[in-house]
Amino acid sequence: MNDYARVANVIRYLDENHTGQPALNDLAAASGLSESHFHRLFHRWAGVTPKDFLQCLTVEHAKRRLRESASVLEAALDVGLSGPGRLHDLLVTLESASPGEYKQGGHGLSIEWGLAGSPFGWCSVGWNARGICHLAFHETDADFVEPPGLREDWPNAKFRRNDRQACRRAKAIFSFGAQSTASLKAFVRATPFQLKVWRALLRVPEGCVASYSSIARVIGDPKAARAVGAACGSNPIAYLIPCHRVIRETGVVRGYRWGDGRKRALLAWEAANAERAANGQS
């Protein structure tokens, strides 16, 4: 079991037992480790103590982050910047298939894909000459002919598996250094509305969160919060197009395509990164 899998067990345990305010020994038991081993492992994975991390998982914390993110988010979205206080500056250039390419469903396109490890469990990565076109999380090292969703997004493309290159690409996505600037290209097949939503998501800074209604306002359609939710749910590139940073205004984290527990882990992990960056830590 990798570090994320153990953390995921803890998050599920907290969902079921949060009213009892579980102590460190309870969390260690839920992960199947001693207290000292669990504490070291958790700090290595999250960069903060379990207590600090768990505070990031509460509804009240999510509500507070929505309020605190508002002014930063508005400025970032207005000028297209990633916002202050980021540990990393991961720049994603999003290119959309043309209307003709969209209709052809990837006809004549060659896509490589493979399985790789990540800080959030196993993931499948797909790419072509124009950029990353697929990134999805999986609960286990799944054995499938093709990742679920890849064929649906590109029904007429040709596929070739390449796990070695997938591992290299996953490392570039998840393991960039504290002082580095990484630039990645993403290539998507999308409707004009989906593309508008996904481009707005790319400007939500790490450590910030936005509500569905705020994204709707940003794209100029304030009544489209439900449609924004649907666009987030159909996002084909997890993490890079950060639909995990969009939550309900109530602060409740639900309905993530790749699991609610993983969404909480992503948000708390990024909050910890932002906190370390604000404190001048690497």
N, C-alpha and C positions, 0 to 999 in steps of 0.2 A: 504494500500500500504506500503510495507516494504522499508527500506532505499535504498536497491539496486534498486528497481523499480523506486524510485524518481531520483536516480543518472542516471539510464538508460534513463529516460525522458530528463534529462539535456544533456546527450551525444548526443541523437538524435537531440535535439534542436540545439546543436553546429554544428552538421554535416550540418544542413540546413541553419545556420546563421553565420558561422564562419567568413565570410568576413566582417561582421558588428562589429566584436569584442564586443560581448554582455557583458554588465555590470552585476554586482551582482544582481541588481533588476530584470534584464531580466531573469537571471538564476533562481532566486527565484520564479518568476511568472511562468516559465516553469515547476517548480516542484509543484506549487500550494501552496506555503508557503510564509510567511513573510520573509524579508531579514534576520532578526536575527535568526529566527527558522531554515531557510535553512542553514545558516552559521554554526550553532551548529550541526545540523544533519549531514552535509557534513563532518565537521571535525571529528565527532565521527566515521563515516564510513571509511573515507580515511586516517585520521591521519594528514592531511595537509589542508591548506586553499583551497577553490575552485580555486583561482587564480593559486596557485602552482600546483594543480592537473591538471588543464586544460592545463598548459604548457606541461605536459607529453603526452597530446593527439595529439599534432601537428606532422605533417610530419617531420618538421625540427628537432624536439626533437628525433623522431624515428631514423632519419639518424645519429644524433650525438651519440645516444646510440649504434648504430651499430658500429661506429668507435671506441668509447670508450670501447665497450665490446670485441673488437677483441683480444687484448692481454690477457685480463683476461680469455676469453673463450678458447683461444688456450692452455693456461696453464692448465685450469681446465679439458679440454678434454684430454690433454696429460697424466695427472696423475690420472684422475678420481675423482678429488676433486670437491666440490661444489662451490669453489671460495670464495674470501674475502668479508667482508662487509655485510654478510647476517644477517637479523634479526632473522630468524629461520633456523634451519638445519633439514629439513624434508627429511629423507632418505627413498627411495622407492626401494625395492628389486623386480625386475621383473623376474617372472618365466613364461616360455612359455610351452604350451601344447606340448606333444611329437607328432611326425608325425602321430602316430596311433590315439592319442586322437584328433588331428586336423581333421582327416578324419571322426572320429565318431561324431563330432559336439556336444560333451558334453554328449553322450550316457552314462547313468549310473551316471551322475553328478547331484547333488542336489544344486540348487542355490536359496538363499534367496535374496529378494530385497524389497525396500521400498522408499517412498518419504520423503524428509527432506528439511528444509530451509538451506540456505547458504548465505554468504555475497554477492553472485552474483545471487540471486533468488532461486527458487525451483530447487531441483536436485533429480535425482533418483540414488540410490546406489544399486549395486548388488555384492554379495560375496558368496564364498564357503569356504570349509575347507582350501584351498590353498591360499586364498587371495581375494582382491577386483578385480572383473572381469568386472565391469561396473560402470561408473559414467558419467552422462549426465545432462546438464542444461535444464530447461524448462521455458517457459515464464509465465506460471500460475501453480497453483496447479492442474495439469491435472488429469483427471479421465480416466484412461485407464486400461485395463486388465493387460498389461505388458508394460514396457517402450519401445518406438521405438528403435530398434537396438539390444536389449537384445536377443530376439528370433532369430534374424538374425545371431548374433555371436555364439549362442549356441542353434541351432535348435532342438537338441534331448535331451536337459536337462530337468529336472523337476524343476518347479519354485514354490516358496512359498513366499507370501507377509508378510513383518514384518516391519512396519513403525517405531516401537519403537527402534528396533536395528539399523535401517537406520539412525535415528536421532543421536544415540550415535556414529555411525561411521562417520557421517558427522561432528559432533562436534570434533572428533579426527583429522579429515582431515583439517578443517578450523580454529579451535580455539586453536591451541597449543600456549603455552606461549612464551614470548620473550626469556627466558633463557633455554627453553626446547629443547630436541632433540627427535623428534618423529620418529618412524620406522614403516613403513607399508609395507605389501607384496601385490603385484599385480600379478594376474594370467591372461594371455592373450592367445587367439587363434590367431596365426599370421603366415604369411609366413616368411621365413628367412630374406628377405629384410626388411619387416615391422619391425621385431624384431630388426634388426641392427639400423634402424632409430630411433625407440622408445628408445633404450638404449642410443643412442647418445643424444637424447633430455633430458634424465634424468641428464645429466652432464652439461646442460646449467644453470648457476647459476641464482637465483632469482635476479631481477634487471638488468640482461643482456638480450640481444636479439641476435639472429643469423639469417643469411639469409639462404634461401633454398640451395643456392650454397655452402655456407660454411659447412653446414651439409653434403652435398654430398661429399665434399672434405674430411671431417673427416672420413666418412665411406669408403673411398678409391675408390669412383666412381664419379669423378668430373663432369661427363656429366649427372648425374642422378638427377639434381635439380627438374625437373618436377615430376619424380617418388617420390622424397622426399616429394613434395607437396601432392601427392596422398596418401602417407603413413600417413602424418599428418592428412589429411582429413578423414582417416579411423580409427584414434585413438579411441579406445572404452572407454578410461578412461580419461575424461577431468581433467584438472588441475594437477593431480598427474603425468601424462605423459604430460609435459608442451609444447604441440604443439603451445600454444598461444605465446610462446617466439620466434617463427620463423616467420619472416616477409620478405617482399620483399625488395630488396636492394634499391629501390626507397624511402623506408620509408612508403609506403602506406600499411595500414592495411585492408585487404579485404579477404573474402573467408573463414572465420572461421565457423566451423561446427555448433557452438552454438551461432552464431550471431556476426557480426563485432563490434557492440557496446559493447558487453560483452568482446570481446577480448581487445578492447581499455581500458575498465575498469580494466581488469586483469593486463594489462601491467602497467597502471598508478598506480594502487594499490600496485603492487610489487615495482615499482620505488620509491614510497613514503616510503615503508617499508625499502628499501635499504638506502634511504637518512636518515631516522631516525636512522638506525643502525650505519651508518657512523658518525653521530653526537652524538652517545652515548645515544640516547633516547630509552626508552622502548616502 
